[in-house]
Amino acid sequence: MDIRRRNNVTVVGREDGPVLLLAHGFGCDQNMWRLVLPLLTDAYRVVLFDYVGSGRADSAAWDERRYGSLEGYARDVLDVVEELDLRDVVFVGHSVSAMVGVLAAAGAPHRIARLVMIAPSPRYVDEDGYRGGFSAEDIEELLESLESNYLGWSATMAPVIMGNAERPELGQELTASFCATDPDMARVFARTTFLSDSRNDLRTVTVPTLILECRQDLIAPREVGAYVRDAIPGSRLITLEATGHCPQLSAPQATAAAIAEFMGAV
Amino acid sequence: MMCRTDQVPEPGEGQDVDATDAVFTSLLEDSAEELYEEAPCGYVSTLMDGTIAKINATLLAWLGLERSEVVGRKRFADLLTVGGRLYHETHFAPMLQMQGAVSGIAMDIKTAAGRMPVLVTSKVKTTEEGEPLLIRTTVFDARDRRAYESELLRRRTVAEEARRQAEADRARLQEALAVLQQNLLPAELPTIPGLEAGSYYHTASPDLLGGDFYDLFPLETGRWAFFLGDVCGKGPQAAAVTSLTRYTLRAAALHNPDPVTVLTTLNTVLHERYTSGDPRYCTAIYGVLDLTGEHVGVHLASGGHPPALIQRTDGSADYLPTPGGMLIGVLPQAHFSATRTDLLPGETLLLYTDGLTEARTGPQRERYGDDALREFTAARPGHGPQALIAALTGLLASFGTGLDDDTALLALGVPAPLPTTVSES
């Protein structure tokens, strides 16, 4: 199998630089890194990819069972790392990908040397004294909305929903827009993301880890950042002067600086 | 008509001008401020972090909130339902940051009464240097549209479920039919010392049981019975007759293997069974192979079936006529005629159903025909029954859509002696 094509792998930056593997989260694709990327390519060899089911990954490789668990996404990461024969990789995972990175690092400790977790959350649902920020009903509401396909999907997703074979102009519009996703695959990714519970996996992390959180993040609140730091021995938590869930977009300079400092510090 | 207020009215036009003036004046009173506040859509401007800086009265009315509760206190995402907020943070905000504008996204806002579906469009306002300043957002009422979309989605789900069900039903039916069809044919032909046999069955439609059948089975020592035939029609009724026919032939052959006797018994059974209302009949060749003599003796009878063909060793092929054989099961008394021949080493006896000879070929869609079959068979080297079946299978495949009926083939032959090595002079 052609992993480079399957996962739409892109390699840019300094050829002999340390390797950064940037992994996008639920909701978009490797375009998520476009603002921070130019700040990294001078010093690092940067590898980007799309998970199967997202962006321009090969949708023929989709398997609902595999991608119904975070291990399936971690397998994608390992496939890319092995295909490119990367070693001493610094895995930078956004949102759910931070947890995928934890699984991948446990699966290939000789290849993944460090983790950068951006806006991570090991568990979105509140339970038994843990506060993830959402009730089970909240998550159900999101999933139901996605299931019925009509929350926020009419405009961006309409071309996919309608099938663009007869209407190529819709397909062009789609390829021109970022974060285009097949709704059926996105639904599975959403369910996997928001119902996962990776709290126990955090304790398996043995590599140096940097956690980046935003001052205000509706998806991953501050308590969750502190929880992740406390669960990973020796990890470091930095709170960026940024709002929202995507500091690599809202504060690319600060995000790149934090990564660079971490790369130099360890 | 364009009117200027300072225009002196022409005599007789005064009233019209006054009326137009009144309309125009009321238009002027529609100030930009009021246009903003009372617009038929919601307006909201936020800082780059989403904090609401300005909001119009229409949107406040939808939300059921006072301006003082919102401005500087809430962020745009706070106005959304939880599902909308998650979507906003994972899709909307990133796209806005990357593209500077996002249009026509469907989300739900929280209202006093619950929720309200809206369509949201946002654009980032930048300084002259291109630095982002604030986000301008319009919010359109999408209640009717969303209800319509939901209905479309609901129908799509129902249609998909129906399609899945239909496909599952079809798969189940085909599996049942395949099992039944196998019951009408031997799973595999028996191995007979001194004889080679080959067969092929072409199913024209996976949805319909075919009416063709064949079999090869032992009688007493050194003697074997064979038959091949075709029940009129297709489907479950034909299959029921096929099953009856197959087991009647086998039972009759064990009782008395004489070909005419066996076909006469079958005629009686079929005629008795299907005479009322739904007449069913078949054509068949039934015969006995005698392997006890010097040559393989063939004794066969036909009831209305296309004649068997014998592939000779000298590159010729001959039909084995059985004149006067009647359809089986139509009349209470039927007459069948039998014939005998010997199969020499290297010769092959071919039985077939008319799917083969009735197939349509060529641009004129002409019937393939008996002569073409004889020539085809004669032109094949005498490599035995299985080689002939393989060649005919290829022929059937070459007919493509011209082959629209089930077709059964059964070939029986005596293997040629192994050629002894002869040094050529």
HADDOCK unambig.tbl for C-alpha pairs under 7 A between the chains (distance, minus, plus):
assign (segid A and resid 26 and name CA) (segid B and resid 90 and name CA) 6.92 0.50 0.50
assign (segid A and resid 27 and name CA) (segid B and resid 90 and name CA) 5.13 0.50 0.50
assign (segid A and resid 27 and name CA) (segid B and resid 91 and name CA) 5.33 0.50 0.50
assign (segid A and resid 28 and name CA) (segid B and resid 91 and name CA) 6.77 0.50 0.50
assign (segid A and resid 138 and name CA) (segid B and resid 82 and name CA) 5.95 0.50 0.50
assign (segid A and resid 138 and name CA) (segid B and resid 83 and name CA) 6.86 0.50 0.50
assign (segid A and resid 141 and name CA) (segid B and resid 83 and name CA) 5.63 0.50 0.50
assign (segid A and resid 142 and name CA) (segid B and resid 83 and name CA) 4.06 0.50 0.50
assign (segid A and resid 145 and name CA) (segid B and resid 83 and name CA) 6.81 0.50 0.50
assign (segid A and resid 151 and name CA) (segid B and resid 106 and name CA) 5.72 0.50 0.50
assign (segid A and resid 151 and name CA) (segid B and resid 107 and name CA) 5.55 0.50 0.50
assign (segid A and resid 152 and name CA) (segid B and resid 105 and name CA) 4.92 0.50 0.50
assign (segid A and resid 152 and name CA) (segid B and resid 106 and name CA) 3.95 0.50 0.50
assign (segid A and resid 152 and name CA) (segid B and resid 107 and name CA) 5.19 0.50 0.50
assign (segid A and resid 153 and name CA) (segid B and resid 105 and name CA) 6.77 0.50 0.50
assign (segid A and resid 153 and name CA) (segid B and resid 106 and name CA) 6.46 0.50 0.50
assign (segid A and resid 154 and name CA) (segid B and resid 105 and name CA) 6.75 0.50 0.50
assign (segid A and resid 154 and name CA) (segid B and resid 106 and name CA) 6.27 0.50 0.50
assign (segid A and resid 155 and name CA) (segid B and resid 104 and name CA) 5.54 0.50 0.50
assign (segid A and resid 155 and name CA) (segid B and resid 105 and name CA) 5.51 0.50 0.50
assign (segid A and resid 178 and name CA) (segid B and resid 95 and name CA) 6.93 0.50 0.50
assign (segid A and resid 219 and name CA) (segid B and resid 86 and name CA) 6.86 0.50 0.50
assign (segid A and resid 243 and name CA) (segid B and resid 49 and name CA) 5.86 0.50 0.50
assign (segid A and resid 244 and name CA) (segid B and resid 89 and name CA) 6.62 0.50 0.50
assign (segid A and resid 245 and name CA) (segid B and resid 89 and name CA) 6.14 0.50 0.50
assign (segid A and resid 246 and name CA) (segid B and resid 94 and name CA) 6.90 0.50 0.50
assign (segid A and resid 249 and name CA) (segid B and resid 94 and name CA) 6.81 0.50 0.50
assign (segid A and resid 249 and name CA) (segid B and resid 97 and name CA) 6.39 0.50 0.50
